[in-house]
Amino acid sequence: METPGSQSSLHRANLERVVRAVRLAGSLTQAEIARTTGLSAATVSNIVRELKDGGTVEVTPTSAGGRRARSVSLSGDAGIVIGVDFGHQHLRVAVGNLAHQVLAEEAEPLDVDASAAQGFDRAEELVSRLIVATGVDRSKVAGVGLGVPGPIDLESGTLGHSAILPGWGGTKPAEELEQRLGVPVHVDNDANLGALGELVWGSGKGVRDLAYIKVASGVGAGLVIDGKIYRGPGGTAGEIGHITLDESGPVCRCGNRGCLETFAAARYVLPLLQPSHGSELTMEGVVRLAREGDPGCRRVVADVGRHIGSGVANLCNLLNPSRVVLGGDLAEAGELVLGPIRESVSRYAIPSAARQLTVLPGALGGRAEVLGALALALSEMGDSALLDGSATGAPAVSAPAFT
């Protein structure tokens, strides 16, 4: 039996530390592993050699700073994770391996009025189809990350009221999908997963503090503080769409007046253009027409940008993030919307906070949330299962947030 201070238990802890660092980053050089874990270069070299001999990691030649180096990643056949993203009118699923490679991905339309049971049935079918397409044995599934457009109670796992998916409120999405798939499922709201996706693979790489603003049927923010998603004790942190801009403004779905959402979300913005552009206009169409020079669409996009900038200024004053990433269809408008956001931030934020802020469009587009779901599944995995030759063990309780 190992004792807490024994050499064997210390060696096991170091093995898990190295595997965790590689799992969360996707791939690292041995020097980066040493810096991340605090282990000596010699210890890292010995552990990597042991893990390579055991088939847990793969080592490939690379370069770092102009010098030859060795890149370490988890073995491509060590296991797979699955990301599932439910949106207002879509379902998107991705399958990835533990080396952060996406093996298969597919999206399909979802009727906004579909029941939760119908949605989860569709997700089960799509997940099964993609697993077959990858040719990976189903027993290799280590976990699933699930994104839903609404607040999740952290204690109960219950989805709060969601006007974006009517009728889903009160369900327990992770529990529902876990019963269908038979593997651990971890759930979060779509804005948090968008932030996680951009943090790991997109415009948020390399920063420790950022806000991901998603503008679609609603307006939400995923907040990253010190490299970790901040959810708040009730899981509702980041509801930037309900910052009050005008106490006499339109009535919001939350019951208040003049929320940011009533000036920026598609359901409120599109009616402004329908008299001149028709009832079939979508936010994607507004952005396309704005880029083509349509004056009405350009005006609306600029107005939305200024309103979002007011909300971002509040975030700057409260949290002082170094980067804001804009997601959703609106991000495709580029400087037509980013310029007005920066103008409002410059006007309303504390000058020092505004100077430190960079505002960028998301790099992942509509894939941000499903890739964030993959990142969530990866972050919640335990490392003991990998070292014991199986990626399907129960997640470690102490698994850290994805950074």
Disulfide bonds with the S-S distance in Angstrom:
none
